[in-house]
Amino acid sequence: MSAGKAKIEPDQEFGWLQRDVYRLFQRAWDRQLQASGTGITVPQSRVLAELRQNDGLTQTELADLVMMEKAPLGRVIDRMEEQGLVTRRADPADRRVRRVHLTDALDRLYDPLWEAAFSMFGTALKDFTPEEYATLVALLQRIKANLEAADRQGDAPSL
């Protein structure tokens, strides 16, 4: 602890508030996806988001990133293959490994998905000033960095 900084003693409200915000975001995202007419579900949107960041992940890597077990994720990917959104291909270095790749079919969904996301964000950030928004993003980035550092070290997060 650096000199001059008081130790933070969060109460239960912090944990419950974070949980409630996450839950409400998930519900709002589900509603926005349904209204978008894309036919994309919340689990599929998480897979698409991860593959847009890093196309060609393995199902195991995807399962970790979207926080799903491999079997249920496999069913999500099966459905996405049927929709023509993704394809599975053998890894060139290890034929036993199959990598999941986006197809060009996502191009037609790109705009409606972003419109749905920005609509949800607009609702969540209603009446925020630009300064409040910048502060919120900066604070969330700090929380993320703290938790990533603890994760890399294999430590439980500490205050």
Backbone torsions as a table, in degrees:
resi	resn	phi	psi	omega
1	MET	NA	130.3	-178.9
2	SER	-80.2	154.2	-178.7
3	ALA	-60.3	138.4	177.4
4	GLY	87.7	-6.7	179.0
5	LYS	-102.5	123.9	177.0
6	ALA	-77.8	145.2	176.8
7	LYS	-72.1	134.1	179.6
8	ILE	-81.3	135.7	176.8
9	GLU	-120.4	80.5	-179.0
10	PRO	-63.4	147.7	174.9
11	ASP	-100.4	-175.2	-177.4
12	GLN	-63.5	-24.2	-177.2
13	GLU	-58.7	-37.4	-178.1
14	PHE	-59.2	-50.2	-179.2
15	GLY	-64.5	-44.5	-179.6
16	TRP	-67.9	-39.0	179.7
17	LEU	-63.2	-45.5	178.1
18	GLN	-59.8	-43.7	179.5
19	ARG	-63.5	-44.4	-179.1
20	ASP	-65.1	-42.4	178.6
21	VAL	-61.6	-45.2	178.7
22	TYR	-59.3	-47.3	-178.7
23	ARG	-62.1	-43.5	-179.9
24	LEU	-68.2	-36.5	174.4
25	PHE	-61.4	-43.3	-179.7
26	GLN	-62.1	-43.6	179.0
27	ARG	-64.5	-43.8	179.4
28	ALA	-63.9	-40.5	179.8
29	TRP	-64.4	-41.4	178.1
30	ASP	-60.6	-45.4	178.6
31	ARG	-62.4	-43.9	-179.1
32	GLN	-63.8	-41.8	178.7
33	LEU	-62.8	-43.2	178.8
34	GLN	-62.0	-41.0	-179.1
35	ALA	-72.7	-20.8	-176.3
36	SER	-69.7	-21.7	-178.6
37	GLY	75.0	10.7	-178.2
38	THR	-81.8	-21.2	-175.9
39	GLY	78.9	7.9	-179.4
40	ILE	-86.5	136.0	176.6
41	THR	-95.9	167.9	178.7
42	VAL	-58.0	-49.2	178.7
43	PRO	-60.0	-38.8	178.4
44	GLN	-64.7	-38.3	-179.8
45	SER	-64.2	-35.3	178.1
46	ARG	-67.2	-40.9	177.0
47	VAL	-63.5	-46.0	-179.7
48	LEU	-60.4	-42.3	-179.4
49	ALA	-62.3	-43.4	-179.6
50	GLU	-67.1	-40.8	-179.7
51	LEU	-69.8	-29.8	175.3
52	ARG	-66.3	-31.1	178.1
53	GLN	-77.9	-35.4	-174.6
54	ASN	-154.0	82.5	-178.6
55	ASP	-64.4	145.3	176.0
56	GLY	90.5	23.4	176.1
57	LEU	-72.3	155.9	172.8
58	THR	-79.5	163.5	177.7
59	GLN	-62.5	-34.7	178.2
60	THR	-65.4	-44.0	178.2
61	GLU	-63.0	-43.4	178.2
62	LEU	-62.1	-43.0	-179.2
63	ALA	-57.5	-42.3	179.4
64	ASP	-65.2	-45.1	-175.8
65	LEU	-68.8	-36.5	-178.7
66	VAL	-96.3	2.8	177.1
67	MET	55.9	52.7	175.8
68	MET	-129.1	154.0	172.0
69	GLU	-70.7	155.1	-175.4
70	LYS	-62.5	-40.3	-177.0
71	ALA	-64.8	-51.2	177.7
72	PRO	-62.8	-36.4	177.4
73	LEU	-63.9	-38.4	177.7
74	GLY	-57.3	-39.7	178.5
75	ARG	-67.8	-38.3	177.1
76	VAL	-62.5	-44.9	-179.6
77	ILE	-66.8	-38.8	175.4
78	ASP	-54.8	-48.5	-179.0
79	ARG	-63.1	-40.2	179.9
80	MET	-67.0	-33.7	175.0
81	GLU	-65.7	-42.9	177.9
82	GLU	-60.2	-34.1	178.9
83	GLN	-80.2	-6.4	-180.0
84	GLY	78.1	16.9	-177.2
85	LEU	-85.4	-31.0	-179.2
86	VAL	-136.8	163.3	173.4
87	THR	-138.7	147.1	176.0
88	ARG	-101.8	134.0	178.9
89	ARG	-133.1	148.7	177.4
90	ALA	-64.7	143.0	175.1
91	ASP	-70.8	129.5	-178.4
92	PRO	-62.1	-27.4	-178.3
93	ALA	-88.0	-21.1	-177.3
94	ASP	-150.9	100.3	-175.1
95	ARG	-62.7	-16.4	177.3
96	ARG	-74.4	-20.8	-177.2
97	VAL	-96.0	133.9	177.0
98	ARG	-112.9	133.0	-179.6
99	ARG	-105.7	145.9	-177.8
100	VAL	-100.5	127.3	-177.7
101	HIS	-124.9	144.2	173.7
102	LEU	-71.7	152.4	173.2
103	THR	-109.1	172.8	178.2
104	ASP	-68.0	-12.8	-179.5
105	ALA	-61.6	-24.4	179.1
106	LEU	-65.0	-26.2	-178.1
107	ASP	-54.8	-39.2	-178.0
108	ARG	-72.7	-19.1	-178.9
109	LEU	-97.1	-12.1	-172.9
110	TYR	-55.4	-54.8	-177.4
111	ASP	-63.1	-48.1	179.5
112	PRO	-62.7	-34.0	178.8
113	LEU	-68.5	-42.3	178.1
114	TRP	-67.0	-38.3	176.6
115	GLU	-60.5	-42.1	178.4
116	ALA	-63.4	-44.4	-179.2
117	ALA	-63.7	-47.8	-177.4
118	PHE	-68.7	-29.3	173.8
119	SER	-64.3	-44.9	178.6
120	MET	-63.9	-44.7	179.7
121	PHE	-62.2	-40.1	178.8
122	GLY	-60.4	-40.5	177.1
123	THR	-64.8	-46.0	-177.8
124	ALA	-64.8	-33.8	-174.3
125	LEU	-102.2	14.6	-179.7
126	LYS	-53.0	133.4	176.9
127	ASP	70.6	8.8	173.1
128	PHE	-77.1	141.3	171.7
129	THR	-82.4	161.2	175.6
130	PRO	-56.5	-36.2	179.2
131	GLU	-67.5	-41.9	178.2
132	GLU	-63.6	-41.2	178.5
133	TYR	-62.2	-45.9	179.2
134	ALA	-60.6	-40.6	178.4
135	THR	-65.2	-44.6	179.0
136	LEU	-58.5	-48.1	-179.5
137	VAL	-62.0	-43.6	179.7
138	ALA	-62.0	-41.7	179.4
139	LEU	-67.1	-41.7	177.7
140	LEU	-64.8	-37.6	176.4
141	GLN	-62.8	-38.0	177.7
142	ARG	-66.4	-43.4	177.9
143	ILE	-60.8	-46.1	179.3
144	LYS	-59.7	-46.9	179.9
145	ALA	-61.3	-42.1	178.2
146	ASN	-61.3	-44.9	-178.2
147	LEU	-71.5	-36.3	176.3
148	GLU	-64.4	-40.6	179.1
149	ALA	-63.5	-43.0	178.4
150	ALA	-65.4	-37.8	179.6
151	ASP	-64.6	-43.8	178.9
152	ARG	-61.9	-34.2	-179.7
153	GLN	-84.5	-10.1	-178.9
154	GLY	73.4	18.6	-178.7
155	ASP	-94.4	156.8	168.3
156	ALA	-75.8	138.0	178.6
157	PRO	-57.5	141.5	178.9
158	SER	-126.4	160.7	179.2
159	LEU	-94.0	NA	NA
